[in-house]
Amino acid sequence: MRPDIQSREDLFVIVSDFYIDLLGSKELSHFFVSFKDEIVLKHHLETLVDFWDNTLFYSGTYKKNAIKPHIDIHAEKGISSFHFDEWLSLFKKAVDSNFKGQNADTIKSRALSIATVMKLKLKVI
């Protein structure tokens, strides 16, 4: 039986698996070319762990503007509703492959909420 998400280390497992799939995705990898450098990717994964740690456990670890980079990417490359759906699918896969429980369900629900808000803000719905 898979455990539930309990720690930053668990969140690192999720974002690491998630980015392996993102970087290998024919539909999404072009959004993530700047993260092909190992040092840049490691820093980005730590930022994402901060984000999800704050989102799931209210840790206060994330202090940045999460929408700004997405606005910039959308202006440059055009993010579609399809891209968000693919992103969600890969995120859910990363969670479900490793964890099961209330926190796992909560993080997937919050990912859907975040994607929905971003789609509205980027006007891609």
Z-matrix of the N, CA and C atoms (Angstrom, degrees):
N
C 1 1.447
C 2 1.533 1 109.85
N 3 1.301 2 115.88 1 137.61
C 4 1.462 3 120.40 2 179.58
C 5 1.531 4 110.12 3 -78.19
N 6 1.336 5 116.46 4 142.39
C 7 1.466 6 119.86 5 178.16
C 8 1.526 7 111.22 6 -77.56
N 9 1.313 8 116.25 7 169.22
C 10 1.457 9 121.12 8 173.20
C 11 1.529 10 108.66 9 -86.66
N 12 1.310 11 116.62 10 162.82
C 13 1.466 12 122.71 11 176.70
C 14 1.524 13 108.28 12 -71.16
N 15 1.340 14 116.18 13 126.11
C 16 1.462 15 120.07 14 -176.70
C 17 1.527 16 114.27 15 -128.68
N 18 1.336 17 118.51 16 -13.85
C 19 1.466 18 118.63 17 -168.54
C 20 1.527 19 111.88 18 -153.60
N 21 1.319 20 114.62 19 171.77
C 22 1.475 21 121.55 20 174.01
C 23 1.530 22 110.26 21 -60.44
N 24 1.314 23 116.25 22 -36.44
C 25 1.464 24 119.40 23 179.37
C 26 1.534 25 110.14 24 -62.66
N 27 1.310 26 116.88 25 -39.58
C 28 1.464 27 120.89 26 176.51
C 29 1.527 28 110.54 27 -63.58
N 30 1.327 29 116.19 28 -41.48
C 31 1.465 30 119.94 29 178.34
C 32 1.527 31 111.04 30 -64.66
N 33 1.332 32 117.27 31 -35.57
C 34 1.463 33 120.39 32 177.39
C 35 1.528 34 110.50 33 -64.11
N 36 1.314 35 117.25 34 -38.42
C 37 1.474 36 120.90 35 176.00
C 38 1.535 37 109.60 36 -58.99
N 39 1.317 38 116.39 37 -45.58
C 40 1.464 39 120.35 38 -178.81
C 41 1.521 40 111.02 39 -63.32
N 42 1.341 41 117.51 40 -52.96
C 43 1.466 42 118.54 41 -176.07
C 44 1.527 43 111.73 42 -67.18
N 45 1.319 44 118.27 43 -31.63
C 46 1.473 45 120.39 44 176.79
C 47 1.520 46 110.95 45 -65.90
N 48 1.323 47 117.17 46 -48.16
C 49 1.470 48 120.50 47 177.70
C 50 1.519 49 111.14 48 -62.94
N 51 1.315 50 115.94 49 -41.37
C 52 1.459 51 122.45 50 178.91
C 53 1.529 52 110.64 51 -58.25
N 54 1.323 53 117.47 52 -46.14
C 55 1.463 54 120.39 53 -177.84
C 56 1.524 55 112.87 54 -72.51
N 57 1.295 56 118.30 55 -27.81
C 58 1.468 57 119.68 56 172.65
C 59 1.526 58 108.61 57 -60.01
N 60 1.332 59 116.05 58 -45.65
C 61 1.469 60 120.09 59 179.45
C 62 1.524 61 111.77 60 -69.37
N 63 1.335 62 118.00 61 -40.26
C 64 1.464 63 120.36 62 179.15
C 65 1.522 64 111.35 63 -61.60
N 66 1.316 65 115.88 64 -46.51
C 67 1.463 66 119.61 65 -178.49
C 68 1.524 67 112.11 66 -67.25
N 69 1.322 68 117.34 67 -23.11
C 70 1.455 69 121.51 68 178.20
C 71 1.518 70 113.87 69 -95.07
N 72 1.326 71 117.29 70 -1.83
C 73 1.461 72 121.67 71 -176.39
C 74 1.529 73 111.95 72 -81.29
N 75 1.316 74 115.76 73 126.81
C 76 1.465 75 120.58 74 177.15
C 77 1.534 76 110.73 75 -62.83
N 78 1.328 77 116.64 76 -35.52
C 79 1.457 78 121.73 77 -176.43
C 80 1.533 79 113.69 78 -81.34
N 81 1.326 80 117.41 79 -26.36
C 82 1.468 81 119.88 80 -171.46
C 83 1.527 82 115.54 81 -118.01
N 84 1.302 83 118.85 82 -19.32
C 85 1.470 84 120.47 83 -171.26
C 86 1.529 85 112.89 84 -59.36
N 87 1.333 86 118.58 85 -28.92
C 88 1.469 87 119.74 86 -178.52
C 89 1.534 88 112.49 87 -65.55
N 90 1.324 89 117.75 88 -19.02
C 91 1.459 90 120.55 89 175.80
C 92 1.528 91 112.04 90 -79.08
N 93 1.318 92 116.92 91 -14.63
C 94 1.460 93 121.36 92 -169.90
C 95 1.532 94 113.55 93 -119.85
N 96 1.325 95 117.47 94 20.77
C 97 1.467 96 120.13 95 -176.79
C 98 1.526 97 112.28 96 -61.50
N 99 1.326 98 117.77 97 -31.21
C 100 1.469 99 119.42 98 -179.31
C 101 1.526 100 112.15 99 -68.18
N 102 1.334 101 117.39 100 -14.37
C 103 1.462 102 120.72 101 -179.01
C 104 1.528 103 112.72 102 -97.33
N 105 1.302 104 117.53 103 9.73
C 106 1.471 105 120.09 104 177.56
C 107 1.524 106 110.97 105 -73.06
N 108 1.335 107 117.04 106 -22.84
C 109 1.454 108 121.59 107 174.41
C 110 1.526 109 108.39 108 -73.11
N 111 1.312 110 117.31 109 127.91
C 112 1.466 111 122.49 110 -173.50
C 113 1.529 112 113.26 111 -59.66
N 114 1.320 113 117.18 112 -40.06
C 115 1.470 114 120.78 113 -179.25
C 116 1.523 115 110.50 114 -68.95
N 117 1.323 116 116.98 115 -43.78
C 118 1.464 117 121.35 116 178.42
C 119 1.526 118 109.84 117 -63.52
N 120 1.328 119 116.81 118 -42.26
C 121 1.461 120 121.05 119 179.89
C 122 1.525 121 110.80 120 -63.64
N 123 1.314 122 117.53 121 -44.37
C 124 1.476 123 120.66 122 -179.69
C 125 1.525 124 110.48 123 -59.33
N 126 1.324 125 117.10 124 -44.79
C 127 1.467 126 120.96 125 178.30
C 128 1.531 127 110.65 126 -62.89
N 129 1.328 128 116.33 127 -42.58
C 130 1.462 129 120.49 128 -179.82
C 131 1.531 130 111.17 129 -64.68
N 132 1.319 131 117.06 130 -41.85
C 133 1.462 132 119.86 131 178.55
C 134 1.527 133 111.59 132 -61.75
N 135 1.325 134 117.01 133 -38.85
C 136 1.470 135 120.36 134 176.82
C 137 1.530 136 110.90 135 -63.94
N 138 1.339 137 116.33 136 -38.87
C 139 1.466 138 120.58 137 176.21
C 140 1.527 139 110.42 138 -63.01
N 141 1.327 140 116.43 139 -41.97
C 142 1.462 141 120.25 140 178.54
C 143 1.527 142 111.74 141 -66.10
N 144 1.312 143 117.02 142 -37.84
C 145 1.466 144 119.73 143 175.92
C 146 1.530 145 109.17 144 -62.35
N 147 1.338 146 117.12 145 -42.10
C 148 1.464 147 119.93 146 175.80
C 149 1.528 148 110.52 147 -58.16
N 150 1.339 149 116.19 148 -45.12
C 151 1.458 150 120.96 149 -179.53
C 152 1.529 151 111.43 150 -59.74
N 153 1.332 152 116.05 151 -52.27
C 154 1.467 153 119.36 152 -177.49
C 155 1.530 154 112.23 153 -70.54
N 156 1.323 155 117.42 154 -31.45
C 157 1.468 156 121.05 155 175.38
C 158 1.529 157 109.31 156 -62.09
N 159 1.319 158 116.11 157 -42.73
C 160 1.457 159 120.89 158 177.68
C 161 1.530 160 111.09 159 -69.43
N 162 1.320 161 116.68 160 -40.80
C 163 1.464 162 121.66 161 -177.91
C 164 1.518 163 111.99 162 -68.03
N 165 1.313 164 117.00 163 -40.49
C 166 1.469 165 120.87 164 -176.26
C 167 1.524 166 112.95 165 -90.05
N 168 1.338 167 116.37 166 -41.91
C 169 1.463 168 120.25 167 -173.12
C 170 1.539 169 113.95 168 -111.79
N 171 1.337 170 117.38 169 4.00
C 172 1.474 171 122.52 170 178.94
C 173 1.528 172 111.94 171 52.99
N 174 1.324 173 115.22 172 45.74
C 175 1.468 174 121.29 173 -173.80
C 176 1.519 175 113.79 174 -79.51
N 177 1.323 176 118.04 175 -19.89
C 178 1.458 177 120.71 176 -175.44
C 179 1.515 178 113.72 177 78.08
N 180 1.330 179 117.01 178 14.13
C 181 1.466 180 120.64 179 -175.53
C 182 1.523 181 113.53 180 -80.91
N 183 1.321 182 118.94 181 -17.12
C 184 1.469 183 121.31 182 -177.34
C 185 1.518 184 109.14 183 -108.47
N 186 1.327 185 116.06 184 122.74
C 187 1.465 186 121.45 185 -176.22
C 188 1.530 187 112.82 186 -122.55
N 189 1.325 188 117.85 187 6.21
C 190 1.460 189 120.98 188 -175.28
C 191 1.525 190 110.94 189 -91.57
N 192 1.334 191 114.97 190 175.03
C 193 1.457 192 122.80 191 175.37
C 194 1.527 193 107.93 192 -93.76
N 195 1.319 194 117.25 193 105.56
C 196 1.472 195 120.94 194 -174.75
C 197 1.522 196 113.05 195 -70.03
N 198 1.323 197 118.55 196 -26.83
C 199 1.462 198 120.26 197 -176.44
C 200 1.529 199 112.32 198 -79.95
N 201 1.317 200 119.11 199 -30.72
C 202 1.469 201 122.37 200 -174.37
C 203 1.531 202 113.48 201 -55.41
N 204 1.326 203 120.23 202 -50.10
C 205 1.472 204 118.33 203 179.71
C 206 1.534 205 112.16 204 -61.69
N 207 1.314 206 116.67 205 -32.60
C 208 1.463 207 120.01 206 -179.82
C 209 1.528 208 111.50 207 -71.83
N 210 1.331 209 116.32 208 -34.65
C 211 1.466 210 120.16 209 174.70
C 212 1.522 211 109.45 210 -62.76
N 213 1.328 212 116.30 211 -44.67
C 214 1.467 213 120.94 212 179.98
C 215 1.527 214 111.73 213 -63.14
N 216 1.318 215 116.64 214 -44.37
C 217 1.471 216 120.65 215 179.49
C 218 1.518 217 110.19 216 -65.31
N 219 1.314 218 116.79 217 -41.18
C 220 1.468 219 120.77 218 179.16
C 221 1.529 220 110.53 219 -61.88
N 222 1.329 221 116.87 220 -42.01
C 223 1.469 222 120.85 221 179.38
C 224 1.530 223 110.78 222 -63.96
N 225 1.315 224 116.82 223 -35.80
C 226 1.472 225 121.12 224 -177.17
C 227 1.526 226 112.92 225 -84.14
N 228 1.336 227 116.88 226 -42.47
C 229 1.462 228 119.67 227 -169.96
C 230 1.521 229 114.47 228 -120.36
N 231 1.315 230 117.86 229 -12.43
C 232 1.455 231 121.02 230 178.87
C 233 1.524 232 113.58 231 71.70
N 234 1.311 233 116.29 232 97.90
C 235 1.454 234 121.77 233 177.59
C 236 1.524 235 107.72 234 -91.82
N 237 1.309 236 116.73 235 131.77
C 238 1.462 237 121.23 236 -179.88
C 239 1.525 238 110.46 237 -107.50
N 240 1.316 239 115.44 238 168.98
C 241 1.460 240 121.31 239 174.96
C 242 1.532 241 109.97 240 -59.05
N 243 1.312 242 117.00 241 -38.06
C 244 1.467 243 121.88 242 176.49
C 245 1.529 244 110.76 243 -56.80
N 246 1.331 245 117.36 244 -42.97
C 247 1.463 246 121.05 245 -179.77
C 248 1.525 247 110.98 246 -62.70
N 249 1.330 248 116.25 247 -41.71
C 250 1.468 249 119.11 248 177.50
C 251 1.522 250 110.97 249 -63.97
N 252 1.319 251 117.48 250 -40.20
C 253 1.465 252 120.92 251 178.60
C 254 1.532 253 110.95 252 -62.82
N 255 1.321 254 116.85 253 -41.78
C 256 1.464 255 120.98 254 177.03
C 257 1.527 256 111.00 255 -64.84
N 258 1.330 257 116.02 256 -42.78
C 259 1.459 258 121.61 257 178.01
C 260 1.529 259 109.57 258 -57.76
N 261 1.339 260 116.37 259 -47.54
C 262 1.466 261 120.52 260 179.63
C 263 1.523 262 111.79 261 -61.95
N 264 1.309 263 115.99 262 -41.83
C 265 1.463 264 120.31 263 179.77
C 266 1.525 265 111.26 264 -59.89
N 267 1.324 266 116.51 265 -45.44
C 268 1.469 267 120.25 266 -179.99
C 269 1.531 268 111.48 267 -69.43
N 270 1.325 269 116.95 268 -35.68
C 271 1.464 270 119.59 269 178.08
C 272 1.523 271 110.28 270 -65.35
N 273 1.323 272 116.33 271 -47.15
C 274 1.470 273 120.13 272 178.33
C 275 1.521 274 111.02 273 -59.81
N 276 1.330 275 116.72 274 -39.28
C 277 1.467 276 120.57 275 178.29
C 278 1.530 277 110.46 276 -61.53
N 279 1.327 278 116.93 277 -43.57
C 280 1.474 279 120.74 278 179.95
C 281 1.523 280 111.15 279 -63.27
N 282 1.328 281 116.33 280 -38.98
C 283 1.466 282 119.57 281 178.05
C 284 1.527 283 109.83 282 -68.57
N 285 1.345 284 116.41 283 -53.28
C 286 1.465 285 121.25 284 -174.26
C 287 1.526 286 113.53 285 -65.03
N 288 1.317 287 117.43 286 -27.03
C 289 1.462 288 120.41 287 179.37
C 290 1.528 289 112.26 288 -71.10
N 291 1.319 290 115.53 289 -21.54
C 292 1.459 291 119.69 290 -173.19
C 293 1.523 292 115.32 291 -119.38
N 294 1.335 293 117.43 292 -25.54
C 295 1.459 294 120.14 293 -170.18
C 296 1.521 295 112.00 294 -141.40
N 297 1.326 296 114.11 295 156.48
C 298 1.455 297 121.30 296 175.95
C 299 1.522 298 107.84 297 -151.14
N 300 1.320 299 116.40 298 136.23
C 301 1.460 300 120.08 299 178.64
C 302 1.515 301 111.59 300 144.34
N 303 1.324 302 115.40 301 -171.97
C 304 1.459 303 120.93 302 -176.33
C 305 1.527 304 112.64 303 -61.59
N 306 1.339 305 117.55 304 -45.69
C 307 1.465 306 119.71 305 179.26
C 308 1.531 307 111.48 306 -66.01
N 309 1.319 308 117.15 307 -36.57
C 310 1.467 309 120.44 308 176.51
C 311 1.525 310 110.18 309 -63.14
N 312 1.315 311 116.62 310 -43.30
C 313 1.469 312 120.11 311 177.27
C 314 1.535 313 110.92 312 -65.11
N 315 1.324 314 116.27 313 -40.51
C 316 1.467 315 120.74 314 -179.09
C 317 1.519 316 111.28 315 -64.36
N 318 1.331 317 118.19 316 -44.25
C 319 1.466 318 119.60 317 -177.58
C 320 1.532 319 110.66 318 -65.71
N 321 1.325 320 117.25 319 -35.82
C 322 1.473 321 119.95 320 177.46
C 323 1.524 322 110.61 321 -68.41
N 324 1.319 323 117.17 322 -39.04
C 325 1.460 324 121.20 323 177.62
C 326 1.528 325 111.00 324 -65.03
N 327 1.309 326 116.13 325 -42.24
C 328 1.475 327 119.81 326 179.02
C 329 1.525 328 111.17 327 -68.73
N 330 1.314 329 117.28 328 -34.58
C 331 1.471 330 119.86 329 175.60
C 332 1.523 331 110.42 330 -61.60
N 333 1.323 332 116.95 331 -42.26
C 334 1.464 333 121.00 332 177.37
C 335 1.527 334 110.30 333 -62.84
N 336 1.317 335 117.71 334 -43.62
C 337 1.466 336 121.22 335 178.88
C 338 1.525 337 111.26 336 -62.66
N 339 1.313 338 116.49 337 -43.59
C 340 1.465 339 121.41 338 179.90
C 341 1.522 340 110.17 339 -64.09
N 342 1.315 341 117.06 340 -44.47
C 343 1.469 342 120.48 341 179.00
C 344 1.524 343 110.58 342 -62.13
N 345 1.317 344 116.86 343 -40.22
C 346 1.459 345 120.75 344 179.85
C 347 1.526 346 111.08 345 -63.84
N 348 1.326 347 116.81 346 -44.82
C 349 1.468 348 120.82 347 178.31
C 350 1.521 349 110.59 348 -63.44
N 351 1.325 350 116.99 349 -42.95
C 352 1.465 351 119.71 350 179.31
C 353 1.528 352 111.45 351 -63.78
N 354 1.323 353 116.81 352 -41.05
C 355 1.458 354 120.20 353 177.76
C 356 1.538 355 110.22 354 -60.94
N 357 1.298 356 117.06 355 -40.74
C 358 1.471 357 120.72 356 178.07
C 359 1.525 358 110.97 357 -65.17
N 360 1.325 359 116.39 358 -45.92
C 361 1.462 360 120.08 359 -178.90
C 362 1.529 361 112.50 360 -66.03
N 363 1.336 362 116.09 361 -33.34
C 364 1.465 363 120.09 362 178.65
C 365 1.528 364 112.04 363 -87.60
N 366 1.335 365 115.21 364 -5.30
C 367 1.477 366 122.08 365 179.93
C 368 1.526 367 111.67 366 59.31
N 369 1.319 368 115.11 367 47.64
C 370 1.464 369 120.45 368 179.15
C 371 1.530 370 112.28 369 -110.00
N 372 1.325 371 117.43 370 7.11
C 373 1.476 372 120.41 371 178.13
C 374 1.513 373 108.89 372 -85.84
